[in-house]
């Protein structure tokens, strides 16, 4: 009898620890800017979008969440410092990227109602570039020449309400997206997103 009870408890524990799998779609907006080395430029953030898919697997309050989405990000430059002279000149760079965040998180609550915290690396592949930099920027070798990928780190929090999932994240650039080391630029973003769990 005791053995049967122990086996029963073991089965319940195993069921409780069985990883849950979630798959869904997501979309949202972001506000991004390019931080330039040594503050050689002034800039304004621009608004972009993101749309794609996500999955989540985990148990016991810990989960792994890979995502894949298409997004836009970039920057609006307003001035450039060259030596001791500051040139007031506007120019905009906008990237269309394929983004792959690999996030690890913890949650408090059930799959249908919870508070979540997450963080992890993100790899972005630039698939299109819309460059409207002015003559001041184009006169500088390599300033407007960008690489085809960038590495960053995301951290944030979110909540699940039924099949809806809301996230707020900050993304910090870890790599230089510019071809120039002198004008090294790192992409930074704030994300707001809404997702829907399909299963």
C-alpha positions in Angstrom: 0.0 0.0 0.0 2.8 2.4 0.9 4.6 1.5 -2.3 1.4 2.3 -4.3 1.1 5.7 -2.6 4.7 6.6 -3.3 4.3 5.6 -6.9 1.2 7.8 -7.1 2.9 10.8 -5.6 5.9 10.3 -7.9 3.5 10.3 -10.9 1.9 13.5 -9.7 5.3 15.2 -9.3 6.4 14.0 -12.7 3.2 15.4 -14.2 3.7 18.7 -12.5 7.2 19.0 -13.8 6.3 18.0 -17.4 7.5 20.9 -19.7 4.7 22.9 -21.3 4.9 24.0 -24.9 3.3 27.2 -26.2 3.4 28.5 -29.7 2.0 31.9 -30.9 2.1 35.0 -33.0 3.2 38.4 -31.9 3.5 42.0 -33.1 4.3 45.4 -31.7 6.2 48.7 -32.0 9.6 49.8 -30.9 11.5 53.1 -30.4 15.2 52.8 -31.5 18.3 54.9 -31.8 21.9 54.4 -32.8 24.4 55.3 -30.1 27.5 56.7 -31.7 31.0 56.2 -30.2 32.2 59.2 -28.1 28.8 60.9 -28.6 30.0 62.2 -32.0 26.3 62.7 -33.2 23.0 63.8 -31.7 20.0 61.9 -32.7 16.3 61.3 -32.3 14.6 57.9 -31.8 12.4 56.6 -34.5 9.4 54.3 -34.3 9.5 50.9 -35.9 7.4 47.7 -35.9 7.9 43.9 -35.3 5.8 41.0 -36.4 6.5 37.2 -36.2 6.2 34.1 -34.1 7.3 32.9 -30.7 7.4 29.6 -28.8 7.9 28.9 -25.1 8.8 25.7 -23.3 9.4 25.1 -19.6 8.2 23.9 -16.3 8.5 24.7 -12.6 8.4 28.5 -13.3 11.4 28.5 -15.7 11.1 28.7 -19.5 13.0 29.1 -22.7 11.5 31.4 -25.4 13.0 31.6 -28.9 11.3 34.0 -31.3 11.6 34.9 -35.0 10.2 38.2 -36.3 10.6 40.8 -39.0 11.2 44.3 -37.7 12.3 47.8 -38.5 14.7 49.9 -36.5 17.3 52.7 -37.0 17.9 56.3 -36.2 17.5 59.9 -37.1 20.7 61.9 -36.9 20.4 65.7 -36.2 24.0 66.8 -35.9 27.6 65.5 -36.4 30.8 66.6 -34.6 33.9 66.8 -36.7 36.9 67.9 -34.8 35.9 71.0 -32.9 33.1 71.8 -35.4 29.5 70.7 -35.0 27.4 70.5 -38.2 23.6 70.7 -37.8 22.5 68.1 -40.4 19.6 65.7 -40.5 19.8 62.2 -41.9 17.9 59.0 -41.3 18.9 55.3 -41.5 16.2 52.6 -41.3 16.9 48.9 -41.3 14.5 46.0 -42.0 15.8 43.1 -40.0 15.1 39.4 -39.3 15.5 39.1 -35.5 16.2 35.9 -33.5 16.0 36.4 -29.7 16.8 33.5 -27.5 15.4 34.3 -24.1 15.4 32.6 -20.7 12.8 33.6 -18.2 11.0 33.0 -14.9 7.3 33.3 -14.3 5.0 33.6 -11.3 1.6 32.1 -11.7 -0.1 29.7 -14.2 0.2 29.6 -18.0 -3.0 31.6 -18.3 -2.3 34.3 -15.7 1.2 35.2 -14.7 4.0 37.7 -14.4 7.1 37.0 -16.3 10.7 38.2 -16.4 13.1 37.4 -19.3 16.5 38.1 -20.8 18.9 36.8 -23.4 20.8 37.5 -26.6 19.3 38.6 -29.9 20.9 38.2 -33.3 19.6 40.5 -36.1 20.2 40.1 -39.8 19.8 43.2 -41.9 17.8 42.3 -45.0 17.1 45.9 -46.3 18.5 49.4 -45.6 16.9 52.7 -46.3 19.6 55.4 -46.1 18.6 59.0 -46.4 21.8 60.5 -44.8 22.6 64.0 -46.0 25.8 65.1 -47.8 27.5 65.9 -44.5 27.4 62.2 -43.4 28.1 60.9 -46.9 31.2 63.0 -47.1 32.7 60.9 -44.3 34.3 57.6 -45.4 32.4 54.6 -43.9 30.0 56.6 -41.7 26.9 55.3 -43.6 28.3 51.8 -44.4 26.7 49.2 -42.2 27.3 45.5 -41.6 24.6 42.9 -42.4 24.2 41.6 -38.8 24.2 42.9 -35.2 24.2 41.3 -31.8 22.3 42.6 -28.8 20.8 41.7 -25.5 17.2 41.9 -24.5 15.7 42.1 -21.0 12.2 42.9 -19.8 9.0 41.7 -18.2 5.5 40.6 -19.3 2.2 39.3 -18.3 -0.1 36.6 -19.7 -3.9 37.0 -19.6 -5.5 33.9 -21.0 -4.2 33.5 -24.5 -2.9 37.1 -24.7 0.7 37.9 -23.8 2.1 41.4 -23.3 5.8 42.2 -23.2 7.9 45.3 -22.5 11.7 45.0 -23.2 14.8 47.0 -23.6 17.4 45.9 -26.2 21.0 47.0 -25.9 23.4 46.7 -28.8 26.5 44.7 -28.1 28.2 44.9 -31.5 29.2 47.7 -33.7 26.8 47.8 -36.7 29.0 50.3 -38.6 31.9 49.3 -40.8 33.9 52.1 -39.2 35.5 51.8 -35.8 35.9 55.6 -35.5 32.1 56.1 -35.9 31.2 52.9 -34.1 27.4 52.7 -33.7 25.2 50.4 -31.5 21.5 49.9 -31.9 19.3 50.4 -28.8 15.6 49.8 -28.6 12.5 49.8 -26.4 10.0 47.1 -27.4 6.2 47.0 -26.7 4.5 43.8 -28.0 1.3 41.9 -27.9 1.1 38.2 -28.6 -1.6 35.5 -29.0 -1.0 31.9 -28.0 -2.3 29.6 -30.8 -1.7 26.4 -28.7 
